[in-house]
Amino acid sequence: MKQIIITIIFISTLSLSLFAQNGHTKVISKDRVIPSYYLEVTYDKTVHLIFPSSISYIDLGSSNIIAGKADGAENVVRVKAAVKDFKEETNFSVITDEGSFYSFIVGYSENPSKLNIEMKDFIHDGKLVNRPNNSMEIYLSELGDESPKTIQLAMEKIYKTNHKKVKHVQSKQFGIEYLLRGIFSHNGKLYLHTEIKNTTNIPYDIDFIVFKIVDKKVAKRTAIQETIIKPVRAYYYMTSVSGKSSESTVFAFEKFTIPDKKQLVVELFEKNGGRHQRFVIKNGDLVHARSISKM
């Protein structure tokens, strides 16, 4: 009886081995593993990690550590020990809104050797083929089927294009000129390239920018119907334009069209000032959006 049991166990083991060898299960190869960076933390000091873009997600491996975005900063993560002298290593992961994944192994130390760490050197340098071994491209729900890195590269390409493609959409008053440089389309996303020119000696501090679809003509006593269009990304968004200088920004949107008898209004508001700007984009302008692939 014992011999039969041993034989059955041997056959079962052999079957599992053949099952794995025949490709029904696979061993995770080394090139598919994202190595983790080792980080030391302590109870009485805070470690800060500075990322190149905003943080979308943080997950902690245990309650021995606490981590979160620093107050008032979207791209800085603060980490410290929640328990003194914890023995077992733990981990945490971070996903940024430009689609990069970072993994960290965390151990306790009374005096961590690194308290402030810049993660800039660990990400893509703009070339998809040059991928660091700790970063993996993540798709975010807010961007649909488009990867954050693809959108980032598209905005960079538009930003570096110096030719002004749209010449009739602009606002100019109080020594400030706010204009639309171009409209582009790529994989279901629309991109607006705007520019602010400050011809005065007084810096122009930006409070906020509004994109909204409104009726072309509104009769008196009629409520104004507005639909706010929010960009999903902005490249090189500036909060201030110095005197005698100019700055441009690329905004990425989910694809949209402008209904009949309506128009897209873009409003720029100055912080603690009155040099507000406003220009109008019509549906005819949108349908002539240029393809990025043809730039």
Backbone as JSON, one array per atom type, in Angstrom:
{
  "sequence": "MKQIIITIIFISTLSLSLFAQNGHTKVISKDRVIPSYYLEVTYDKTVHLIFPSSISYIDLGSSNIIAGKADGAENVVRVKAAVKDFKEETNFSVITDEGSFYSFIVGYSENPSKLNIEMKDFIHDGKLVNRPNNSMEIYLSELGDESPKTIQLAMEKIYKTNHKKVKHVQSKQFGIEYLLRGIFSHNGKLYLHTEIKNTTNIPYDIDFIVFKIVDKKVAKRTAIQETIIKPVRAYYYMTSVSGKSSESTVFAFEKFTIPDKKQLVVELFEKNGGRHQRFVIKNGDLVHARSISKM",
  "N": [[0.83, -1.22, 0.0], [1.94, 1.23, 0.84], [3.85, 1.51, -1.13], [2.3, 1.97, -3.37], [1.17, 4.44, -2.76], [3.45, 6.04, -2.67], [4.24, 5.84, -5.31], [2.09, 7.08, -6.61], [2.37, 9.67, -5.61], [4.84, 10.31, -6.75], [4.21, 10.2, -9.47], [2.32, 12.27, -9.58], [3.9, 14.48, -8.91], [5.71, 14.43, -11.03], [3.91, 14.9, -13.11], [3.06, 17.52, -12.54], [5.48, 18.83, -12.95], [5.93, 18.35, -15.68], [3.67, 19.66, -16.59], [4.29, 22.32, -16.04], [6.55, 22.6, -17.65], [5.5, 22.33, -20.17], [4.45, 24.73, -20.77], [2.13, 25.59, -19.55], [2.27, 26.88, -17.15], [4.28, 29.68, -16.19], [7.52, 30.8, -15.35], [8.3, 33.84, -13.78], [10.24, 35.97, -15.56], [13.46, 37.58, -15.17], [13.68, 40.05, -16.47], [11.13, 41.0, -16.37], [10.63, 41.86, -13.88], [10.32, 44.56, -11.65], [12.77, 46.17, -10.04], [13.09, 47.07, -6.57], [13.75, 50.07, -4.76], [15.86, 50.62, -1.98], [15.02, 51.98, 1.14], [15.62, 53.86, 4.03], [14.03, 54.57, 7.1], [13.0, 56.49, 10.0], [11.73, 57.08, 13.35], [11.72, 59.66, 14.4], [12.38, 61.42, 12.4], [11.63, 62.76, 9.13], [11.46, 61.42, 5.91], [11.77, 62.71, 2.66], [10.56, 62.33, -0.61], [11.04, 63.46, -3.81], [9.24, 63.71, -6.67], [9.05, 63.77, -10.32], [6.56, 64.47, -11.27], [3.03, 64.88, -10.5], [1.57, 63.0, -7.78], [-0.39, 60.11, -8.06], [-1.13, 57.83, -6.71], [-0.59, 55.98, -3.73], [0.59, 53.23, -1.92], [0.86, 51.34, 1.03], [2.86, 48.82, 2.56], [2.62, 47.92, 5.2], [1.47, 48.78, 8.56], [3.58, 49.8, 9.88], [4.85, 51.95, 8.82], [4.2, 55.32, 7.79], [2.93, 57.3, 5.14], [2.47, 59.87, 2.72], [1.21, 62.48, 0.54], [2.98, 65.54, 0.65], [1.83, 68.43, 2.38], [0.4, 70.92, 0.39], [1.95, 70.32, -1.81], [2.07, 68.53, -4.79], [3.79, 66.67, -5.81], [5.5, 65.6, -3.95], [6.4, 63.16, -1.64], [6.11, 62.23, 1.71], [7.68, 60.22, 4.13], [7.78, 58.21, 7.05], [8.62, 56.35, 10.06], [6.04, 54.66, 11.77], [6.15, 53.15, 13.96], [8.47, 52.59, 16.52], [11.69, 51.21, 16.03], [10.94, 48.96, 14.38], [11.24, 45.62, 13.2], [10.87, 43.88, 10.95], [11.21, 44.2, 7.45], [9.35, 46.36, 5.28], [7.23, 47.58, 2.6], [6.47, 50.07, 0.06], [4.54, 51.58, -2.61], [4.45, 53.79, -5.42], [2.57, 55.64, -7.77], [2.79, 57.87, -10.43], [1.22, 60.7, -12.1], [2.14, 60.85, -14.68], [2.41, 58.32, -15.44], [4.31, 56.54, -14.35], [5.7, 53.9, -12.38], [6.81, 53.25, -9.14], [8.75, 51.41, -6.81], [9.48, 50.59, -3.42], [11.55, 49.23, -0.89], [11.45, 49.16, 2.6], [13.28, 49.82, 5.51], [14.06, 49.98, 9.05], [15.97, 52.56, 10.64], [18.01, 54.21, 12.99], [19.33, 56.54, 12.28], [18.81, 57.6, 9.33], [20.58, 57.62, 6.27], [19.86, 59.04, 4.02], [17.76, 61.66, 3.62], [16.39, 63.42, 1.97], [15.34, 62.93, -1.2], [15.66, 63.03, -4.67], [13.72, 61.96, -7.31], [14.0, 62.31, -10.0], [16.04, 61.43, -11.75], [15.4, 58.83, -12.2], [13.46, 58.31, -14.06], [11.89, 58.11, -17.37], [13.76, 59.52, -20.09], [12.47, 60.77, -22.06], [12.59, 59.17, -24.27], [11.05, 56.36, -25.5], [12.31, 53.93, -25.72], [14.26, 53.97, -23.89], [14.09, 52.85, -20.97], [13.99, 53.03, -17.54], [14.89, 50.65, -14.96], [13.21, 50.67, -12.78], [10.81, 51.72, -13.36], [7.57, 51.62, -14.68], [5.19, 51.82, -17.26], [2.02, 53.09, -16.59], [-1.49, 52.85, -17.09], [-3.94, 55.3, -16.71], [-7.2, 55.82, -15.39], [-8.48, 58.23, -15.92], [-7.49, 59.02, -18.35], [-8.36, 57.29, -20.24], [-7.85, 55.04, -22.93], [-5.39, 55.92, -23.65], [-1.94, 56.15, -23.03], [-0.26, 57.75, -20.3], [2.38, 58.52, -20.86], [2.47, 58.68, -23.65], [0.76, 60.85, -24.11], [2.22, 62.81, -22.81], [4.55, 62.93, -24.42], [3.38, 63.79, -26.8], [2.47, 66.36, -26.09], [4.92, 67.57, -25.52], [6.06, 67.55, -28.08], [4.34, 69.25, -29.48], [4.75, 71.6, -28.02], [7.39, 72.24, -28.63], [7.19, 73.01, -31.22], [7.56, 75.75, -33.18], [6.11, 77.13, -35.08], [3.32, 79.15, -35.7], [0.1, 78.08, -35.98], [-2.54, 78.91, -35.93], [-3.98, 81.98, -36.6], [-5.9, 83.85, -36.06], [-7.16, 83.83, -33.64], [-7.24, 85.38, -30.73], [-6.53, 87.59, -27.92], [-6.04, 90.92, -26.96], [-5.09, 93.31, -24.85], [-4.47, 95.88, -22.4], [-1.7, 95.71, -22.48], [-1.16, 93.03, -22.53], [-1.11, 90.02, -24.35], [-3.03, 87.34, -25.29], [-3.1, 84.33, -26.85], [-4.02, 81.8, -29.3], [-1.98, 79.34, -30.43], [-2.1, 76.95, -31.83], [-4.16, 74.09, -32.82], [-4.46, 70.71, -32.18], [-4.7, 67.17, -32.89], [-4.8, 63.83, -31.67], [-5.1, 60.42, -31.44], [-7.75, 60.45, -30.31], [-7.6, 62.57, -28.53], [-7.63, 66.09, -27.91], [-5.56, 68.93, -28.42], [-4.62, 72.06, -27.23], [-2.61, 74.74, -27.96], [-1.47, 77.39, -26.29], [-0.49, 80.85, -25.77], [0.99, 83.39, -23.78], [1.76, 86.74, -23.94], [3.62, 89.26, -22.51], [3.9, 92.55, -22.69], [4.45, 94.58, -21.02], [6.16, 96.1, -18.18], [5.36, 95.01, -15.86], [4.96, 92.14, -13.99], [2.85, 89.37, -14.93], [0.64, 87.69, -13.11], [-0.89, 84.6, -12.99], [-4.16, 83.72, -12.16], [-6.33, 81.84, -12.69], [-7.48, 79.69, -15.41], [-10.17, 79.35, -17.62], [-12.06, 77.09, -19.54], [-14.83, 76.99, -21.52], [-17.98, 76.04, -22.96], [-20.32, 78.0, -24.54], [-23.43, 79.7, -25.36], [-23.67, 81.35, -28.54], [-25.19, 83.67, -28.93], [-27.01, 85.34, -26.53], [-30.13, 86.04, -25.38], [-31.57, 88.87, -23.71], [-32.43, 88.55, -20.26], [-32.3, 85.83, -20.36], [-31.14, 82.8, -19.1], [-27.72, 82.0, -18.92], [-26.28, 79.3, -20.5], [-23.74, 77.21, -19.65], [-21.0, 75.04, -20.28], [-18.44, 73.59, -18.69], [-15.22, 72.76, -19.75], [-12.74, 70.65, -18.87], [-9.23, 70.4, -18.88], [-7.26, 67.4, -19.23], [-4.59, 67.2, -18.9], [-1.75, 69.4, -18.58], [0.93, 70.99, -20.11], [3.9, 72.49, -19.21], [2.73, 74.53, -17.62], [2.43, 77.75, -16.57], [2.55, 79.95, -13.76], [3.12, 82.57, -13.65], [4.08, 85.33, -15.68], [6.85, 87.02, -16.58], [7.77, 90.55, -16.89], [8.03, 91.97, -20.18], [8.24, 89.51, -21.59], [7.38, 86.16, -22.74], [5.29, 83.24, -22.48], [4.36, 79.87, -23.15], [1.8, 77.29, -23.18], [0.67, 73.91, -23.31], [-2.41, 72.36, -23.51], [-4.18, 69.4, -22.84], [-7.08, 67.64, -23.88], [-9.98, 65.54, -23.5], [-11.56, 64.29, -26.43], [-13.78, 66.57, -27.95], [-16.61, 68.31, -29.36], [-18.07, 71.35, -30.67], [-21.32, 72.3, -30.23], [-23.96, 73.33, -32.52], [-24.56, 76.81, -32.87], [-23.12, 77.47, -30.68], [-20.06, 78.22, -28.87], [-16.57, 77.92, -28.02], [-15.2, 79.37, -25.26], [-12.33, 80.85, -23.98], [-10.93, 81.91, -21.07], [-8.72, 83.98, -19.34], [-7.52, 84.79, -16.21], [-6.18, 87.35, -14.21], [-4.25, 87.28, -11.25], [-5.03, 89.08, -8.39], [-5.43, 91.36, -9.95], [-6.59, 93.21, -12.89], [-6.25, 92.67, -15.55], [-7.63, 90.89, -17.34], [-8.11, 88.34, -19.86], [-9.64, 87.17, -22.93], [-10.62, 84.88, -25.39], [-12.19, 83.43, -28.35], [-13.06, 80.24, -29.6], [-14.18, 78.61, -32.43], [-16.35, 76.02, -33.81], [-15.53, 75.46, -36.37], [-12.83, 75.95, -36.22], [-11.95, 73.86, -34.59], [-12.48, 71.54, -36.12], [-10.54, 71.66, -38.0], [-8.28, 70.82, -36.8], [-4.87, 69.94, -36.56], [-3.06, 66.97, -37.36], [-0.9, 65.36, -35.12], [0.96, 63.51, -35.92], [1.66, 64.35, -38.42], [3.17, 66.54, -38.11]],
  "CA": [[0.0, 0.0, 0.0], [2.83, 2.38, 0.9], [4.51, 1.63, -2.44], [1.33, 2.55, -4.3], [1.05, 5.87, -2.42], [4.68, 6.71, -3.11], [4.19, 5.88, -6.78], [1.11, 8.11, -6.98], [2.98, 10.98, -5.33], [5.88, 10.52, -7.75], [3.55, 10.5, -10.75], [1.72, 13.61, -9.47], [4.99, 15.45, -8.98], [6.19, 14.42, -12.41], [2.89, 15.53, -13.94], [3.13, 18.97, -12.32], [6.7, 19.31, -13.59], [5.69, 18.38, -17.12], [2.66, 20.7, -16.81], [5.0, 23.6, -16.06], [7.47, 22.62, -18.78], [4.74, 22.42, -21.41], [4.01, 26.11, -21.0], [0.87, 25.92, -18.88], [2.67, 27.89, -16.17], [5.54, 30.31, -16.57], [8.3, 31.47, -14.32], [8.47, 35.27, -14.09], [11.63, 36.21, -15.93], [14.1, 38.7, -14.47], [13.44, 41.32, -17.15], [9.76, 41.44, -16.1], [10.55, 42.29, -12.48], [10.76, 45.93, -11.4], [13.51, 46.18, -8.77], [12.69, 48.08, -5.6], [14.81, 50.86, -4.14], [15.88, 50.46, -0.53], [14.85, 53.26, 1.82], [15.66, 53.8, 5.49], [13.2, 55.57, 7.78], [13.1, 56.49, 11.45], [10.52, 57.58, 14.02], [11.84, 61.07, 14.77], [12.71, 62.24, 11.24], [10.81, 62.49, 7.95], [12.14, 61.3, 4.61], [10.99, 63.28, 1.57], [10.86, 61.89, -1.97], [10.56, 64.46, -4.76], [8.99, 63.08, -7.96], [8.99, 64.74, -11.41], [5.18, 64.84, -11.6], [2.1, 64.71, -9.38], [1.35, 61.65, -7.29], [-1.76, 59.64, -8.23], [-1.43, 56.64, -5.91], [0.41, 55.52, -2.76], [0.13, 52.06, -1.19], [1.82, 50.95, 2.05], [2.88, 47.4, 2.82], [2.22, 47.63, 6.58], [1.2, 49.95, 9.4], [4.82, 50.24, 10.53], [5.25, 53.22, 8.23], [3.16, 56.23, 7.3], [3.39, 58.04, 3.97], [1.43, 60.63, 2.04], [1.68, 63.68, -0.16], [3.27, 66.68, 1.52], [0.83, 69.49, 2.3], [0.69, 71.99, -0.55], [2.81, 69.86, -2.9], [1.48, 67.37, -5.43], [4.82, 65.73, -6.28], [6.41, 65.26, -2.86], [5.89, 62.16, -0.7], [6.82, 62.18, 2.99], [7.64, 58.87, 4.71], [8.46, 58.04, 8.33], [8.2, 55.16, 10.8], [4.93, 54.84, 12.71], [6.51, 52.33, 15.12], [9.91, 52.64, 16.77], [12.52, 49.99, 15.98], [10.31, 47.78, 13.79], [12.28, 44.7, 12.75], [10.61, 43.33, 9.63], [11.14, 45.15, 6.35], [8.05, 46.51, 4.61], [7.4, 48.23, 1.3], [5.38, 50.92, -0.44], [4.6, 51.84, -4.05], [3.96, 55.1, -5.85], [2.28, 55.84, -9.19], [2.67, 59.29, -10.75], [0.22, 60.93, -13.14], [2.71, 60.67, -16.0], [2.35, 56.91, -15.74], [5.46, 55.77, -13.88], [5.5, 53.1, -11.17], [8.01, 53.18, -8.31], [8.63, 50.46, -5.71], [10.49, 50.82, -2.4], [11.65, 48.39, 0.3], [11.7, 50.09, 3.7], [13.78, 49.27, 6.76], [14.2, 50.98, 10.11], [17.31, 52.99, 11.02], [17.98, 55.35, 13.91], [19.82, 57.72, 11.56], [18.82, 57.35, 7.89], [21.64, 58.36, 5.56], [19.25, 59.87, 2.97], [16.51, 62.23, 4.09], [15.73, 64.12, 0.86], [15.73, 62.19, -2.4], [15.03, 63.46, -5.92], [13.5, 60.8, -8.16], [14.03, 62.75, -11.4], [16.99, 60.66, -12.55], [14.98, 57.45, -12.32], [12.36, 58.15, -15.01], [12.22, 58.19, -18.79], [14.35, 60.79, -20.52], [11.71, 61.2, -23.23], [12.67, 58.15, -25.3], [10.33, 55.19, -25.04], [13.19, 52.77, -25.69], [15.18, 54.1, -22.75], [13.21, 52.68, -19.83], [14.73, 52.65, -16.33], [14.4, 49.37, -14.49], [12.27, 50.75, -11.66], [9.64, 52.46, -13.8], [6.73, 50.91, -15.63], [4.14, 52.72, -17.7], [0.71, 52.75, -16.04], [-2.61, 53.52, -17.73], [-4.79, 55.91, -15.71], [-8.6, 55.81, -15.83], [-8.89, 59.54, -16.41], [-6.97, 59.23, -19.7], [-8.9, 56.28, -21.15], [-6.93, 54.05, -23.51], [-4.13, 56.55, -23.99], [-0.98, 56.09, -21.94], [0.22, 59.08, -19.89], [3.64, 58.85, -21.52], [2.16, 59.09, -25.03], [0.22, 62.21, -24.04], [3.35, 63.66, -22.45], [5.4, 63.12, -25.6], [2.62, 64.59, -27.76], [2.5, 67.75, -25.64], [6.29, 68.07, -25.71], [6.27, 67.78, -29.51], [3.61, 70.47, -29.83], [5.39, 72.74, -27.36], [8.64, 72.57, -29.31], [6.89, 73.51, -32.56], [7.54, 77.21, -33.1], [5.24, 77.74, -36.09], [1.97, 79.47, -35.26], [-0.82, 77.49, -36.95], [-3.78, 79.66, -35.9], [-3.56, 83.38, -36.6], [-7.03, 84.77, -35.9], [-7.78, 83.65, -32.33], [-6.38, 86.05, -29.76], [-7.04, 88.72, -27.15], [-4.93, 91.83, -26.75], [-5.44, 94.53, -24.14], [-3.71, 96.18, -21.17], [-0.31, 95.32, -22.66], [-1.09, 91.58, -22.49], [-1.69, 89.33, -25.49], [-3.3, 85.91, -25.04], [-3.42, 83.84, -28.2], [-4.02, 80.37, -29.61], [-0.95, 79.05, -31.42], [-2.49, 75.83, -32.69], [-5.07, 73.04, -32.35], [-3.93, 69.44, -32.68], [-5.48, 65.99, -32.53], [-4.04, 62.58, -31.7], [-5.67, 59.28, -30.71], [-8.93, 60.79, -29.51], [-7.34, 63.7, -27.64], [-7.42, 67.4, -28.52], [-4.5, 69.7, -27.76], [-4.62, 73.49, -27.51], [-1.33, 75.37, -27.65], [-1.74, 78.8, -26.04], [0.68, 81.66, -25.43], [0.78, 84.68, -23.12], [2.83, 87.71, -24.18], [3.55, 90.4, -21.62], [4.7, 93.64, -23.27], [4.65, 95.59, -20.0], [7.23, 95.82, -17.21], [4.73, 94.47, -14.66], [4.7, 90.68, -14.13], [1.45, 88.95, -15.03], [0.43, 86.5, -12.29], [-2.1, 83.91, -13.43], [-5.03, 83.18, -11.12], [-6.85, 80.59, -13.24], [-7.92, 79.71, -16.8], [-11.44, 78.63, -17.78], [-12.49, 76.68, -20.87], [-16.26, 76.71, -21.4], [-18.8, 76.13, -24.16], [-21.45, 78.88, -24.24], [-24.22, 80.12, -26.52], [-23.11, 82.48, -29.27], [-26.01, 84.84, -28.65], [-27.89, 85.13, -25.4], [-31.12, 87.11, -25.28], [-31.7, 89.45, -22.37], [-33.24, 87.82, -19.28], [-32.16, 84.4, -20.58], [-30.03, 82.24, -18.32], [-26.59, 81.58, -19.75], [-25.96, 77.89, -20.37], [-22.3, 77.0, -19.79], [-20.45, 73.72, -20.04], [-17.02, 73.72, -18.42], [-14.37, 71.71, -20.31], [-11.52, 70.61, -18.07], [-8.11, 69.65, -19.48], [-6.78, 66.24, -18.48], [-3.17, 67.44, -18.66], [-1.2, 70.67, -19.04], [2.39, 70.91, -20.21], [4.58, 73.77, -18.97], [1.76, 75.5, -17.14], [3.1, 78.78, -15.81], [1.71, 80.74, -12.88], [3.51, 83.97, -13.76], [4.85, 85.72, -16.86], [7.62, 88.21, -16.25], [7.65, 91.67, -17.8], [8.76, 91.89, -21.45], [8.53, 88.11, -21.91], [6.22, 85.37, -23.13], [5.29, 81.83, -22.08], [3.3, 79.09, -23.8], [1.34, 76.09, -22.49], [-0.12, 72.97, -24.11], [-3.47, 71.71, -22.75], [-4.74, 68.19, -23.46], [-8.49, 67.42, -23.54], [-10.71, 64.48, -24.16], [-12.16, 64.8, -27.67], [-15.1, 67.19, -27.84], [-17.0, 69.2, -30.46], [-18.88, 72.48, -30.24], [-22.64, 72.22, -30.86], [-24.4, 74.46, -33.35], [-24.94, 78.04, -32.18], [-22.33, 77.62, -29.47], [-18.65, 78.49, -29.1], [-15.69, 77.67, -26.89], [-14.61, 80.59, -24.74], [-11.18, 80.63, -23.11], [-10.75, 83.11, -20.26], [-7.51, 84.03, -18.52], [-7.74, 85.76, -15.14], [-4.98, 87.77, -13.5], [-4.36, 87.24, -9.8], [-4.95, 90.41, -7.77], [-5.33, 92.36, -11.02], [-7.76, 93.3, -13.75], [-5.89, 92.53, -16.96], [-8.16, 89.61, -17.79], [-8.12, 88.14, -21.3], [-10.71, 86.26, -23.39], [-10.76, 84.68, -26.83], [-13.25, 82.5, -28.72], [-12.74, 79.21, -30.58], [-15.41, 78.11, -33.04], [-16.29, 74.63, -34.22], [-14.74, 75.4, -37.61], [-11.42, 75.9, -35.84], [-11.67, 72.54, -34.06], [-12.5, 70.49, -37.14], [-9.31, 71.78, -38.77], [-7.14, 70.46, -35.95], [-3.8, 69.25, -37.27], [-2.61, 65.7, -36.81], [0.44, 65.45, -34.58], [1.83, 62.64, -36.69], [2.06, 65.04, -39.64], [3.94, 67.73, -37.76]],
  "C": [[0.86, 1.25, 0.0], [3.49, 2.62, -0.44], [3.6, 2.3, -3.45], [1.21, 4.05, -4.05], [2.27, 6.63, -2.89], [4.7, 6.85, -4.62], [3.24, 6.97, -7.26], [1.68, 9.51, -6.76], [4.04, 11.3, -6.37], [5.28, 10.91, -9.1], [2.94, 11.89, -10.73], [2.77, 14.7, -9.58], [5.54, 15.57, -10.39], [5.21, 15.12, -13.34], [2.91, 17.04, -13.81], [4.35, 19.56, -13.0], [6.54, 19.4, -15.09], [4.68, 19.45, -17.49], [3.31, 22.07, -16.93], [5.89, 23.7, -17.29], [6.73, 22.79, -20.11], [4.14, 23.8, -21.63], [2.7, 26.47, -20.34], [1.1, 26.89, -17.73], [4.02, 28.43, -16.57], [6.22, 30.91, -15.35], [8.49, 32.93, -14.74], [9.94, 35.54, -14.36], [12.14, 37.49, -15.28], [13.79, 40.03, -15.13], [12.01, 41.83, -16.97], [9.59, 41.97, -14.68], [11.08, 43.71, -12.34], [11.48, 45.95, -10.05], [13.03, 47.32, -7.86], [13.92, 48.81, -5.08], [14.72, 50.74, -2.63], [15.87, 51.84, 0.13], [14.88, 53.02, 3.33], [14.79, 54.91, 6.06], [13.42, 55.46, 9.28], [11.86, 57.14, 12.04], [10.55, 59.09, 14.2], [12.21, 61.99, 13.61], [11.84, 61.83, 10.06], [11.69, 62.44, 6.7], [11.22, 61.86, 3.53], [11.49, 62.77, 0.22], [10.22, 62.88, -2.94], [10.46, 63.81, -6.14], [8.85, 64.15, -9.05], [7.58, 65.13, -11.82], [4.29, 64.5, -10.41], [1.88, 63.24, -9.04], [-0.13, 61.28, -7.45], [-2.13, 58.54, -7.23], [-0.27, 56.33, -4.98], [-0.18, 54.33, -2.02], [1.23, 51.6, -0.24], [1.71, 49.45, 2.33], [2.45, 47.03, 4.23], [1.99, 48.92, 7.34], [2.44, 50.41, 10.15], [5.33, 51.56, 9.98], [4.03, 54.04, 7.88], [3.75, 57.03, 6.15], [2.21, 58.75, 3.34], [2.03, 61.83, 1.34], [1.9, 64.81, 0.85], [2.22, 67.76, 1.31], [1.27, 70.58, 1.33], [1.58, 71.59, -1.71], [2.23, 68.57, -3.48], [2.51, 66.31, -5.79], [5.82, 65.33, -5.21], [5.73, 64.28, -1.91], [6.75, 62.18, 0.56], [6.62, 60.8, 3.61], [8.34, 58.88, 6.06], [7.92, 56.78, 9.02], [7.05, 55.53, 11.74], [5.18, 54.09, 14.0], [8.02, 52.39, 15.3], [10.53, 51.24, 16.66], [11.79, 48.77, 15.41], [11.39, 46.93, 13.1], [12.09, 44.22, 11.32], [10.56, 44.44, 8.58], [9.71, 45.21, 5.81], [8.29, 47.19, 3.27], [6.3, 49.25, 1.06], [5.63, 51.21, -1.91], [3.98, 53.18, -4.36], [3.7, 55.08, -7.35], [2.11, 57.33, -9.42], [1.72, 59.47, -11.92], [0.81, 60.94, -14.54], [2.96, 59.19, -16.31], [3.53, 56.08, -15.3], [5.15, 55.1, -12.55], [6.83, 52.98, -10.43], [7.76, 52.26, -7.13], [9.79, 50.65, -4.73], [10.4, 49.74, -1.31], [12.11, 49.28, 1.44], [12.18, 49.33, 4.93], [13.97, 50.37, 7.78], [15.67, 51.28, 10.39], [17.18, 54.18, 11.95], [18.39, 56.64, 13.21], [19.9, 57.41, 10.06], [19.87, 58.22, 7.19], [21.09, 59.29, 4.49], [17.89, 60.35, 3.45], [15.72, 62.91, 2.99], [16.24, 63.55, -0.45], [14.95, 62.69, -3.61], [14.94, 62.26, -6.86], [13.62, 61.11, -9.64], [14.92, 61.87, -12.27], [16.52, 59.24, -12.84], [13.89, 57.24, -13.38], [12.85, 58.23, -16.43], [12.87, 59.53, -19.1], [13.65, 61.31, -21.76], [11.75, 60.2, -24.36], [12.02, 56.87, -24.76], [11.23, 53.97, -24.93], [14.14, 52.81, -24.5], [14.36, 54.06, -21.46], [14.01, 52.27, -18.6], [14.1, 51.41, -15.72], [13.48, 49.46, -13.28], [10.96, 51.39, -12.08], [8.88, 51.67, -14.84], [5.55, 51.79, -15.99], [2.78, 52.22, -17.24], [-0.36, 53.52, -16.8], [-3.55, 54.03, -16.64], [-6.21, 56.05, -16.25], [-9.03, 57.14, -16.43], [-8.46, 59.81, -17.85], [-7.48, 58.18, -20.68], [-7.84, 55.31, -21.63], [-5.57, 54.64, -23.86], [-3.19, 56.5, -22.79], [-0.53, 57.51, -21.57], [1.5, 59.49, -20.61], [3.41, 59.31, -22.96], [1.64, 60.52, -25.07], [1.33, 63.2, -23.71], [4.23, 63.96, -23.65], [4.7, 63.97, -26.66], [2.66, 66.06, -27.38], [3.88, 68.36, -25.8], [6.54, 68.41, -27.18], [5.58, 69.06, -29.97], [4.31, 71.7, -29.26], [6.64, 73.2, -28.1], [8.43, 73.07, -30.73], [6.71, 75.02, -32.51], [6.55, 77.86, -34.06], [3.84, 77.96, -35.53], [0.98, 79.01, -36.33], [-2.16, 78.22, -37.02], [-3.43, 81.13, -35.74], [-4.7, 84.35, -36.3], [-7.69, 84.66, -34.53], [-6.85, 84.22, -31.27], [-7.12, 87.15, -29.02], [-5.85, 89.61, -26.83], [-5.44, 93.11, -26.12], [-4.61, 94.64, -22.87], [-2.24, 95.75, -21.27], [-0.08, 93.82, -22.59], [-1.75, 91.0, -23.75], [-1.81, 87.84, -25.16], [-3.81, 85.32, -26.35], [-3.37, 82.32, -28.28], [-3.01, 80.12, -30.72], [-1.36, 77.92, -32.36], [-3.44, 74.88, -32.0], [-4.62, 71.74, -32.99], [-4.79, 68.28, -32.17], [-4.6, 64.76, -32.64], [-4.72, 61.54, -30.83], [-6.82, 59.67, -29.78], [-8.74, 61.91, -28.51], [-7.17, 64.97, -28.47], [-6.39, 68.18, -27.71], [-4.6, 71.15, -28.19], [-3.3, 74.08, -27.04], [-1.57, 76.87, -27.51], [-0.45, 79.53, -25.66], [0.25, 82.96, -24.78], [1.99, 85.56, -23.38], [2.61, 88.92, -23.28], [4.48, 91.5, -22.14], [4.96, 94.75, -22.25], [5.84, 95.21, -19.11], [6.69, 95.18, -15.93], [4.46, 92.98, -14.86], [3.21, 90.38, -14.16], [1.3, 87.64, -14.28], [-0.92, 85.88, -12.63], [-2.87, 83.39, -12.22], [-5.61, 81.84, -11.56], [-7.27, 80.81, -14.69], [-9.17, 78.85, -16.91], [-11.69, 78.33, -19.26], [-13.97, 76.3, -20.77], [-16.97, 76.88, -22.73], [-20.06, 76.91, -23.79], [-22.22, 79.17, -25.53], [-23.58, 81.31, -27.19], [-23.86, 83.76, -28.95], [-26.97, 84.49, -27.52], [-28.84, 86.32, -25.29], [-31.17, 87.64, -23.85], [-32.69, 88.64, -21.54], [-33.19, 86.31, -19.49], [-30.95, 83.9, -19.81], [-28.95, 81.72, -19.25], [-26.27, 80.11, -19.45], [-24.46, 77.7, -20.65], [-21.94, 75.55, -19.5], [-18.94, 73.86, -19.87], [-16.28, 72.5, -18.99], [-13.05, 71.74, -19.56], [-10.43, 69.83, -18.78], [-7.71, 68.48, -18.6], [-5.3, 66.37, -18.15], [-2.81, 68.84, -19.15], [0.32, 70.56, -19.02], [2.98, 72.31, -20.12], [3.58, 74.87, -18.58], [2.46, 76.48, -16.21], [2.11, 79.54, -14.93], [2.04, 82.23, -12.94], [4.32, 84.19, -15.04], [5.55, 87.03, -16.56], [7.39, 89.32, -17.27], [8.53, 91.49, -19.03], [9.16, 90.44, -21.81], [7.25, 87.4, -22.32], [6.4, 83.92, -22.69], [4.15, 81.13, -22.79], [3.02, 77.82, -23.03], [0.55, 75.23, -23.46], [-1.12, 72.28, -23.18], [-4.0, 70.51, -23.53], [-6.16, 67.97, -22.95], [-8.97, 66.11, -24.13], [-11.41, 65.08, -25.38], [-13.54, 65.39, -27.39], [-15.35, 68.02, -29.09], [-17.88, 70.3, -29.89], [-20.23, 72.41, -30.95], [-22.97, 73.47, -31.67], [-24.88, 75.61, -32.46], [-24.22, 78.2, -30.83], [-20.86, 77.85, -29.84], [-17.85, 78.18, -27.83], [-15.01, 78.98, -26.5], [-13.48, 80.22, -23.79], [-10.9, 81.95, -22.39], [-9.53, 82.95, -19.35], [-7.68, 85.14, -17.49], [-6.44, 86.06, -14.41], [-5.23, 87.76, -11.99], [-4.11, 88.63, -9.22], [-4.76, 91.52, -8.8], [-6.57, 92.32, -11.9], [-7.46, 93.14, -15.23], [-6.33, 91.17, -17.51], [-8.22, 89.55, -19.32], [-9.18, 87.1, -21.68], [-10.64, 86.13, -24.9], [-11.72, 83.53, -27.09], [-12.75, 81.53, -29.78], [-14.06, 78.65, -31.11], [-15.22, 76.67, -33.51], [-15.48, 74.45, -35.5], [-13.25, 75.35, -37.33], [-11.05, 74.49, -35.36], [-11.56, 71.48, -35.16], [-11.27, 70.56, -38.05], [-8.06, 71.51, -37.92], [-6.13, 69.65, -36.73], [-3.46, 67.93, -36.58], [-1.17, 65.83, -36.32], [1.42, 64.62, -35.4], [2.34, 63.29, -37.97], [2.88, 66.29, -39.36], [5.4, 67.54, -38.16]]
}
